[in-house]
Amino acid sequence: MSASDAEAVVDDASIEEWERVRDLPPSAKLVAKVLEYEDTLSQSELAEETLLPPRTVRYALTRLEEADAVESRFSFTDARKRLYSLDL
């Protein structure tokens, strides 16, 4: 398999994974893209990065969780916070 063939396989796989997010609202897509670049963030950090209101970020995360596109876990440093990462 050549390097270009390997890239095509990776591109096809990532396109299929992003299909889960395709029909979600723009705010959810933005949150997903930020998580793609930033890896793991809390809800407040997502609000800062996206410049979206906290309520909109909460809604976007709910929609992403329903689509199985994000993974959440409790923060080890502050158990009151949840950390989110992209699961595509």
C-alpha positions in Angstrom: 0.0 0.0 0.0 1.4 3.4 -1.0 1.4 6.5 1.2 -1.4 8.0 -0.9 -3.5 4.9 -0.5 -3.0 5.0 3.3 -4.0 8.6 3.4 -7.1 7.8 1.4 -8.1 5.1 3.8 -7.6 7.5 6.8 -9.6 10.2 5.0 -12.4 7.8 4.3 -12.5 6.6 7.9 -12.6 10.1 9.3 -15.3 11.2 6.9 -17.4 8.3 8.0 -16.9 9.1 11.6 -17.9 12.8 11.0 -21.2 11.6 9.5 -22.5 11.3 13.1 -22.1 15.0 13.5 -23.3 16.1 10.0 -26.9 16.7 11.0 -26.2 18.4 14.3 -26.6 22.2 14.9 -23.7 24.4 14.0 -22.8 25.0 17.7 -22.3 21.2 18.1 -20.1 21.1 15.0 -18.0 24.0 16.3 -17.6 22.3 19.7 -16.6 19.1 18.0 -14.0 20.9 15.9 -12.5 22.7 18.9 -12.3 19.3 20.7 -10.6 17.9 17.7 -7.8 20.5 18.0 -7.7 20.9 21.8 -8.1 17.3 22.8 -9.8 17.5 26.2 -11.6 20.6 27.7 -14.1 21.4 30.4 -17.4 23.0 29.6 -16.2 26.5 30.7 -13.0 26.1 28.6 -15.1 25.2 25.6 -17.2 28.3 26.1 -14.0 30.4 26.2 -12.6 28.8 23.1 -15.7 28.9 21.0 -17.0 32.2 22.3 -20.4 30.6 22.7 -22.6 31.2 25.8 -22.3 28.4 28.4 -25.9 27.4 27.8 -25.2 26.9 24.1 -22.1 24.8 24.9 -24.2 22.7 27.3 -26.8 22.1 24.5 -24.1 21.3 22.0 -22.4 18.8 24.3 -25.8 17.1 25.0 -26.4 16.7 21.3 -22.9 15.4 20.8 -23.3 12.9 23.6 -26.6 11.7 22.0 -24.7 11.1 18.8 -21.9 9.3 20.6 -19.4 11.8 19.3 -17.9 12.9 22.6 -16.6 11.2 25.7 -16.9 12.7 29.1 -15.2 11.9 32.4 -14.8 13.6 35.8 -11.8 15.8 36.3 -9.2 14.3 38.7 -8.3 17.8 40.0 -11.9 19.0 40.5 -14.6 16.3 40.7 -17.3 19.0 40.2 -16.1 19.4 36.6 -16.4 17.1 33.6 -13.8 16.9 30.9 -14.9 16.3 27.3 -13.0 14.8 24.4 -13.9 13.9 20.9 -14.8 10.3 20.3 -14.8 10.0 16.5 
